[in-house]
Amino acid sequence: MVVEVDLFGLKEAIVTILKADSVLFSATGASGKVRKIIAGSPRVEFDSLKETTLPIIFVTHEDQIDTMARTTGIVSNAITTMTHTIRFKIILLAEEKDGFDVEEVIDDFVKLILQDIEEDVNLNGNVDLCVPERIRDLSTSQKGSSRQRRVITLKCLKTTGAV
């Protein structure tokens, strides 16, 4: 039987890594820290989020979730090894008094998130390698406003095979 990738399990591994950073996250809602980190896509409109839930992070996957390649032969009509290239998005939503303040806060959070991922590139043993690939604004129309969104894309590699 071929062992395949547990996509939601990988999202949860990323959440666990980020929640372990006490400089980034506080479950009690401490000021200056992310208040919630959730595995899954945002299910609400950004503008409808209450100030008490921000800043918040969602960990989800890219539109093209997984690119697979067979890396070895076929034995007994079964693929023996596959390499998966999986891209995840870490979506950060924040709000401050004005655009200058929120941009600084988001930049600081992004730095912490990148450090957390770069310090655990195999996501607690769940992948072969996971590295930040790009950072972008989720919506350029939000630039300068008191509420902004940033997306960090992670590129993860995982080899699966028959057990």
N, C-alpha and C positions, 0 to 999 in steps of 0.2 A: 504494500500500500504506500502510495506517495504522500508525504507530509507536505501540506500547503501552508501558505502564509495566513496568519490570523491578523487581518487588517485592524480590526477593532482592538485586539490585544496590543498591537503596536502603538495605536493612539493612546491607549491607557498607560503604556510604558513611558511615553513622552510626558503625559500628564503627571505621572508619579515623579519623574525626574524634576519637572518644574515645581511641583508642590513641595519638594524637599528643600528648595532654596528659600531660606527664611528671610533673605534680603528682598526677594522678588514677591513672595506670596505670604499672606496671612489669612487663615480661615476665620479669624475674628473680625476682619474688615478694618484692620489698622490703616491709618492714614499713610499714603505714600506707597502702598503695596497693592498688588493685584488681589482682588477679593474673591474671584471664582476662576477656576480652570476646569474646563469641561471637554470631555472627549465627544466629538460630534459637531455637526454644522450648526451655526446660529439659527435658531428657529423663530427669531423675532426681528423686527426692524430695528436698526440701530437707534433711530430717533425715539422709539417707544421704550427703550431701556431707562429705568430710573437711575438717578445719580447714585443711589446706594448700592447698585450692582456693578458700578464701574470703578476702576478698570477691571476688565474681564478678558479671559483668553479662551478661545475655542481651538481645539486640535482636530483637524479633519484632513481629508485627502484632496489632492488635486483633481481636476476634471478627468485627466487621463491617469487613472489610479495606478496601474501596474503594467510595465512592459516586461514581457517574459522572453527568455531565450533558452533553448535546449542546449546544454553545455556538454552532454555526453550522449552516448548511443541509446538504443532501445534494447531492452532485454525482456524476453517473454512478453512481447507486445506492450511493454510499459516503458515510459521515459524514466531514466535513472536519475538524472540531475537537471534542475532548472535554475537559472539565475533570474532573479526578480529585481527590477529597478522600480522602486515605489517612491512617489513624491507625496509628502504631507504638507499641509499648510497650518501654520500657527497664526491665528488671527487675533490681533490685539486691538481692543476698543478702549478708548480712554476719553475723559472729559476733564477740563480744567477751566479756570476763569476766562482765559483767552487763548488764541491760537499759538502765541509764543510759548506760554506755559505748557500747553498740552504737547507741543512738539518736543520740548525738552524732556518731559516725563516719558513719552513714548520712546525717544532715543535711548534714555536710560534703561527702560524695560527691555528693549531690543538687545542692548549690550549684555544684560544679565542672562537673557534667554540664550543668546549665542554662546556665552561662556558655559552655561549648563550643558548644552548639546555637545560642544567641543570637548568638554571634560568627560563625556561618556558616549563615545562615538559608536559603541555597539548596543546602546539602549539597554543596559543591564543584561547583555548577552542575547538579546532578541533578534539582532541583525548582525551582518558581517561588518557593515560600515554605515554610518549616518552622518552626513555633513550638511551644513547650511549651503544652499545654492544661490539664493537671491533674497533681497528684501525690497518690498515695494509698498506704495500707498495703495490701499484697497479702492479708494475713490479720490481722484484728483479734485473733484468738486468740493471736498471737505477741507482742502488746504486752507490754512488760516482761520478756520472756525474753531470753536471751543470744544468740539467733539471731532475726533479723528480716528482713523483706522489704519493699521499697518499689517502687512502679511509677510511672514518669513516662510520661504519654501525650503523644505528639507529634502535631500536626495538620499534614499536609503537603498542599500544593496543587501540582498538575502539569497543565499543558495539553499535550495530545498532538494531533497532526494528521497529515494525509496528507503523504507525502514524494514 
